[in-house]
Amino acid sequence: MPSLLTFAHCLIALSPLFSGLACSPQHREENRAAALPQATERDQETNALSALETLEEQARNELGPEFSFRRVEDRYLVASDASTQTLERCLQTITRVHEALYAEFLTTQREAPLLILLFRDTASYDTYNLRHYGEPAGTPYGFYDSSESTLVMNIATGTGTLAHEQAHPLLEADFASIPSWFNEGMASLFEQSTFTDGKIRGLVNRRLEGLHEVLARGEAGLLARVMKTSTDDFYGPDSGEHYAVARYLCLYLQDLGLLAEYYRHFHAHFDADPSGIASLEQITGLALDEFEKAWKDWSAELRFEG
């Protein structure tokens, strides 16, 4: 069927004032092609809304009447049994994290909506995990369940973990092959952060103590070891020090004004450089051992007063 734009063209062609115009096959094809992207965008919006409605119906049935539900830009469904004040603060965090990450780092949006569950206290959080998963959570703060596209948060511990866990699905949608060290380095960077001119900036946090303990060993090749870890290795017995090294590597790049550039370069060259070491050397202009020395000197001077 011809598009509305095609009919409009034909009506104009019939007018005496525009008798020189013709509704040619070429015009019809051009008009049809011009209308297709708009139709596709409308279809995407309709599909997203339908997915949110389905998600909300399922969540309401599971969580019950104590939970309030809010939507954030048709991308997030937020459910919470916390106070209205706490919920509003969390909604602000969710919006600002999303906007800041896409302003500086990310380009590809998630297709599926994300469910964010904000539990008012440890008791509520534990009750849900036991009922839904059949076991306690492995963390008292919160986690991202990628299999269900859900963030499960004990919001009584603050919004830092919310920012951390929200970053994971966004990073993975944009950089599907992102290695665990960089995924966690970026996400943990934002667990203690501030917003300046629409950008998110990580701050020194509790992980510094663990980093200083690692640095005290005087290990050569520390960055290469962590950047080459597999997913299993990263989350293995030494995961605490891996998190600390990855976070403070990202914080140092941020301090140098190179984090966004490094993210884009690493993303673009991942197939040839799966560890990110070559990208790091390219962006900083330093061999890895030279960069590591500068990073260690910088890290040793940091202090955290939490």
C-alpha positions in Angstrom: 0.0 0.0 0.0 1.4 3.5 -0.8 2.4 5.6 2.2 0.5 8.6 3.4 3.3 10.7 2.0 2.6 9.2 -1.4 -1.1 10.0 -1.2 -0.2 13.6 -0.2 2.1 13.9 -3.2 -0.6 12.6 -5.5 -3.2 15.1 -4.1 -0.8 18.0 -4.7 -0.2 16.8 -8.2 -4.0 17.1 -8.9 -4.2 20.7 -7.7 -4.3 23.3 -10.6 -1.8 25.4 -8.7 0.7 22.5 -8.9 -0.3 21.0 -12.2 3.3 20.6 -13.3 4.0 18.1 -10.5 3.6 14.4 -11.2 3.3 11.5 -8.8 5.9 9.3 -10.6 6.9 5.8 -9.6 10.3 7.2 -8.6 8.6 9.7 -6.2 6.5 6.8 -4.8 9.5 4.7 -4.1 11.4 7.6 -2.5 8.4 8.4 -0.3 8.0 4.8 0.7 11.7 4.5 1.6 11.6 7.8 3.6 8.7 6.5 5.6 10.2 3.1 6.5 12.7 4.3 9.1 10.0 6.2 10.9 7.8 3.1 10.9 10.7 1.0 12.2 11.3 3.5 15.0 7.6 3.4 15.9 7.6 -0.4 15.9 10.6 -0.4 18.2 8.9 2.0 20.6 5.7 -0.1 20.5 7.7 -3.3 21.2 9.6 -1.7 24.0 6.4 -0.5 25.6 4.8 -4.0 25.2 7.8 -5.6 26.8 7.7 -3.3 29.8 4.0 -3.9 30.3 4.6 -7.7 30.3 7.5 -7.3 32.6 5.5 -5.1 35.0 2.6 -7.5 35.1 4.9 -10.4 36.0 6.7 -8.4 38.6 3.5 -7.2 40.2 2.2 -10.8 40.5 5.5 -11.9 42.1 6.2 -9.0 44.4 2.7 -8.1 45.7 1.0 -4.8 46.7 3.8 -3.5 49.0 5.9 -2.6 46.0 5.7 0.7 44.0 6.5 0.6 40.3 8.1 3.3 38.2 9.3 3.4 34.6 12.4 5.2 33.5 12.4 6.3 29.8 10.8 2.9 28.8 14.2 1.3 29.4 13.9 0.4 33.1 11.2 -0.9 35.3 11.9 -0.1 38.9 10.1 -1.9 41.7 10.7 -1.0 45.4 9.3 -1.5 48.9 11.5 1.3 50.2 10.2 4.8 51.1 9.2 7.3 48.4 12.2 9.4 49.3 14.6 6.5 48.8 12.9 5.5 45.6 13.2 9.0 44.2 16.9 9.1 45.1 17.4 5.8 43.3 15.5 6.9 40.2 17.8 10.0 40.0 20.8 7.8 40.2 19.5 5.4 37.5 18.8 8.3 35.1 22.1 10.1 35.7 24.2 6.9 35.3 22.5 6.0 32.1 22.8 9.5 30.6 26.4 9.9 31.7 27.6 6.6 30.3 26.0 7.2 27.0 27.3 10.8 26.9 30.9 9.7 27.2 31.4 6.0 26.6 28.6 4.0 25.0 26.6 4.1 21.8 24.6 0.9 21.5 21.4 0.7 23.7 20.0 -2.4 25.2 17.0 -3.9 23.4 15.3 -5.5 26.3 14.1 -3.5 29.3 15.9 -3.9 32.6 14.1 -4.8 35.8 15.6 -3.1 38.9 14.4 -4.4 42.3 15.2 -2.1 45.2 14.6 -3.8 48.6 14.3 -1.5 51.7 16.4 -3.6 54.0 18.4 -6.8 54.4 15.4 -8.8 55.6 13.3 -7.9 52.5 16.3 -8.5 50.3 17.1 -11.9 51.9 13.4 -13.0 51.8 13.2 -12.3 48.0 16.4 -14.2 47.2 15.3 -17.2 49.2 11.9 -17.3 47.6 13.0 -16.5 44.0 16.4 -18.3 43.9 16.1 -20.8 46.6 19.2 -19.6 48.4 20.8 -16.5 50.0 22.5 -14.0 47.8 26.3 -14.2 47.6 26.6 -10.5 48.5 24.8 -8.3 51.0 24.8 -5.4 48.6 23.1 -6.5 45.4 23.9 -8.1 42.1 23.0 -8.2 38.4 21.3 -11.4 37.2 22.1 -11.4 33.4 19.9 -14.5 32.8 16.8 -12.6 33.9 17.9 -9.0 33.0 17.4 -8.0 36.6 19.2 -6.0 39.2 18.5 -7.2 42.7 19.6 -4.5 45.2 19.6 -4.1 49.0 19.3 -0.4 48.8 19.8 0.0 52.6 23.5 -0.3 51.8 23.4 2.9 49.6 23.2 3.7 45.9 26.9 2.9 45.1 26.2 -0.8 44.3 23.2 0.3 42.2 25.5 2.4 39.9 28.0 -0.4 39.8 25.5 -3.1 38.8 23.6 -0.8 36.4 26.8 -0.3 34.5 27.2 -4.0 33.7 24.2 -4.6 31.4 24.9 -1.2 29.6 28.6 -2.1 29.1 27.7 -5.5 27.8 25.1 -4.2 25.4 27.7 -1.8 23.9 30.9 -4.0 24.1 29.6 -7.5 23.9 33.1 -9.1 24.3 34.2 -6.9 27.1 36.6 -8.9 29.3 35.8 -9.4 32.9 38.7 -7.2 34.2 37.5 -4.2 32.2 33.8 -4.8 32.8 34.4 -4.9 36.6 37.0 -2.1 36.5 34.6 0.2 34.8 31.6 -0.8 36.9 33.4 -0.6 40.2 34.8 2.8 39.3 31.2 4.1 39.5 30.3 2.6 42.8 31.7 5.7 44.5 31.4 8.6 42.1 30.1 12.0 41.4 28.5 13.8 38.5 30.1 16.8 36.9 28.8 18.6 33.8 26.8 15.5 32.8 29.8 13.1 33.2 30.3 10.5 35.9 33.6 10.5 37.7 34.9 7.8 40.0 36.4 8.6 43.3 38.8 6.9 45.7 37.0 4.2 47.7 37.3 1.3 50.1 39.1 -0.9 47.5 42.2 1.2 47.9 43.3 -0.7 51.0 43.3 -3.9 49.0 45.3 -2.3 46.2 47.9 -1.0 48.6 48.3 -4.5 50.0 48.9 -5.9 46.5 51.4 -3.1 45.7 53.3 -3.8 48.9 54.3 -7.2 47.5 56.3 -5.4 44.8 55.0 -7.7 42.1 56.4 -7.0 38.6 54.0 -7.4 35.7 50.9 -7.0 37.9 48.9 -5.2 35.2 49.6 -7.7 32.5 48.6 -10.5 34.9 45.3 -9.0 35.7 44.5 -7.8 32.2 45.2 -11.3 30.8 42.9 -13.1 33.3 40.1 -15.3 32.0 36.6 -14.8 33.4 37.1 -17.8 35.7 40.5 -16.6 36.8 39.3 -13.0 37.5 36.5 -14.2 39.8 38.6 -16.9 41.4 40.3 -16.9 44.8 42.2 -13.6 44.1 39.1 -11.7 42.9 39.4 -9.1 45.6 42.8 -7.9 44.4 41.7 -8.2 40.8 38.9 -5.9 41.4 41.2 -3.4 43.1 43.8 -3.4 40.4 41.1 -3.1 37.6 39.3 -0.3 39.4 42.4 1.8 40.1 43.7 1.3 36.6 40.5 2.8 35.3 40.6 5.6 37.9 44.2 6.4 36.8 43.1 6.6 33.1 40.2 8.8 34.2 42.7 11.0 36.1 44.8 11.3 32.9 41.8 12.2 30.8 42.2 9.0 28.7 39.5 6.6 30.0 36.9 7.3 27.3 39.5 7.2 24.6 40.9 4.0 25.9 37.4 2.4 26.1 36.7 3.3 22.4 40.1 2.1 21.2 40.0 -1.1 23.1 36.4 -1.8 21.9 37.4 -1.2 18.3 40.5 -3.3 18.4 39.4 -6.1 20.7 39.7 -8.9 18.2 43.4 -8.2 17.7 44.0 -7.1 21.3 41.7 -9.2 23.7 43.6 -8.2 26.8 43.6 -4.4 26.1 47.4 -4.2 26.7 48.2 -3.0 23.1 45.4 -0.4 23.3 46.8 0.8 26.6 50.2 1.3 25.2 48.8 3.0 22.1 46.7 5.5 24.0 49.2 6.3 26.7 52.3 6.3 24.5 54.1 4.1 27.1 55.3 0.5 27.1 53.3 -1.4 29.7 56.2 -1.7 32.2 56.7 2.1 32.1 53.0 2.8 32.5 52.8 0.3 35.4 55.6 2.1 37.2 53.8 5.5 36.8 50.5 3.9 37.9 52.0 2.3 41.0 53.6 5.6 42.0 50.3 7.4 41.6 48.4 4.7 43.4 50.8 4.8 46.4 50.0 8.4 47.0 46.2 7.9 47.1 44.4 8.0 50.5 40.8 7.1 51.4 39.1 8.6 54.4 35.8 6.7 54.5 
